Amino acid sequence: MSGPTDIVAEARSWLGTPYVHQASCRGAGADCLGLVRGIWRAVVGDEPVTLPAYTPDWSEAARDEALMRGAGLYLDPANGAPQPGDIVLLRMRDSAVAKHLGVVAEVGSAPTFIHAYTGHGVVESPFSLPWQRRAVGYFRFPNQATFTPNQKD
């Protein structure tokens, strides 16, 4: 498994990729999940599952926390303050399901994160307080050599 510096470098290699719903191809198109999937392939290896089609609303009407469940199943929780290379899961509104992902790039006095954003593509944005308040979890890519999906009882 690559370390945090490699994860951030891989994420930055996606900058400028156009936003395309359900896509995961550096330079051609990606949404926020597609960005994380592409980084997974570069730093962990083959994706663990084939994703079904998903709508842009991420099941908001049904209140289905599909993205949060998937993060909990395939990623490791990151405890403590976010670190470069961590994946951040966000709600776009307080009452909405979590449906946006990014990769923490910088921490400290000028934190940033890299994400695929509708209308902008893959960008590195300030991880400002408004964005930080939307965060509902931080995760890390699993170790490639020992990866098995997290088992939930």
C-alpha positions in Angstrom: 0.0 0.0 0.0 1.2 3.5 -0.8 1.5 6.0 2.0 -0.4 9.3 2.5 2.0 11.3 0.2 1.4 8.8 -2.6 -2.4 9.0 -2.1 -2.3 12.8 -2.3 -0.1 12.7 -5.3 -2.4 10.3 -7.0 -5.4 12.5 -6.2 -3.7 15.5 -7.6 -3.0 13.7 -10.8 -6.8 13.7 -11.3 -7.0 17.5 -11.1 -8.8 18.9 -14.1 -10.7 15.7 -14.9 -14.2 16.7 -15.9 -17.2 15.9 -13.7 -19.1 13.0 -15.2 -21.6 11.1 -13.1 -20.7 7.5 -12.4 -17.4 7.8 -14.3 -13.9 6.9 -12.9 -11.4 7.6 -15.6 -8.6 10.1 -15.0 -8.6 12.8 -17.5 -11.8 11.7 -19.1 -14.4 12.0 -16.3 -15.2 11.2 -12.7 -17.6 12.0 -10.0 -16.6 12.1 -6.3 -17.0 8.3 -5.9 -15.2 7.7 -9.2 -12.3 9.7 -8.0 -11.9 7.6 -4.8 -12.4 4.5 -6.9 -9.6 5.5 -9.3 -7.3 6.3 -6.3 -8.2 2.9 -4.8 -7.1 1.2 -8.1 -3.8 3.0 -8.0 -2.9 2.5 -4.3 -4.8 -0.7 -3.3 -5.4 -2.6 -6.5 -8.5 -4.1 -8.0 -11.8 -2.7 -6.8 -13.5 -5.1 -4.3 -16.9 -5.0 -6.0 -18.6 -3.9 -9.1 -20.9 -1.0 -8.2 -24.5 -0.9 -9.3 -25.8 2.2 -11.1 -26.6 5.1 -8.7 -28.5 8.3 -9.1 -27.1 11.8 -8.5 -29.3 12.2 -5.5 -27.7 9.2 -3.7 -31.1 8.0 -2.5 -32.0 11.2 -0.6 -35.7 10.6 -1.0 -35.4 7.1 0.6 -33.0 8.4 3.3 -30.6 5.6 2.4 -27.1 6.1 3.7 -25.6 3.9 0.9 -22.3 5.8 0.6 -21.8 5.7 4.4 -22.4 2.0 4.5 -20.0 1.4 1.7 -17.3 3.5 3.3 -17.7 1.6 6.5 -17.5 -1.7 4.7 -14.5 -1.1 2.4 -12.5 1.6 4.2 -10.9 1.8 7.6 -12.1 4.4 10.0 -9.6 7.2 10.6 -9.5 8.2 14.3 -8.4 11.6 15.5 -7.8 14.7 13.4 -7.9 14.2 9.6 -4.5 13.6 7.9 -3.4 13.9 4.3 -4.6 11.0 2.3 -7.7 10.5 4.5 -11.1 10.2 2.7 -13.7 12.6 4.0 -17.4 11.8 3.7 -19.7 14.8 3.7 -23.4 15.8 3.8 -24.2 18.6 1.4 -27.0 19.7 3.8 -27.7 19.0 7.5 -30.8 16.9 6.8 -29.5 15.1 3.8 -27.8 11.8 3.4 -24.0 11.7 3.1 -23.3 11.8 -0.6 -20.0 13.6 -1.3 -16.4 12.3 -0.9 -13.0 14.0 -1.1 -9.4 13.3 -0.2 -7.7 15.5 2.5 -4.6 17.0 0.8 -3.3 19.5 3.3 -3.9 20.1 7.0 -2.8 22.9 9.3 -3.5 26.6 8.8 -4.5 26.2 5.1 -6.2 22.8 4.8 -7.4 21.6 1.4 -9.2 18.6 -0.1 -9.5 17.2 -3.5 -12.9 16.2 -4.8 -15.0 15.9 -8.0 -17.5 18.7 -7.9 -20.5 19.1 -10.2 -19.9 21.9 -12.7 -16.2 22.1 -11.8 -14.6 18.7 -12.2 -11.8 17.4 -10.0 -10.5 20.4 -8.0 -8.4 21.1 -4.9 -10.5 23.3 -2.7 -9.9 25.0 0.7 -11.2 22.7 3.4 -12.8 25.6 5.0 -15.0 25.6 8.1 -18.2 25.3 6.1 -16.9 22.2 4.4 -15.5 20.8 7.7 -18.9 21.2 9.4 -20.4 19.0 6.6 -17.9 16.1 7.4 -19.5 13.0 8.9 -16.6 10.7 8.8 -13.0 10.2 7.9 -11.6 7.0 6.4 -8.4 5.5 5.2 -7.6 3.1 2.3 -7.1 -0.4 3.6 -3.7 -2.2 3.6 -3.6 -4.1 0.3 -1.9 -7.1 1.7 -4.5 -7.7 4.4 -7.6 -6.3 2.9 -10.9 -8.0 3.6 -14.2 -6.1 3.8 -15.1 -5.0 7.3 -17.6 -7.5 8.7 -20.7 -6.0 10.3 -22.8 -8.1 12.7 
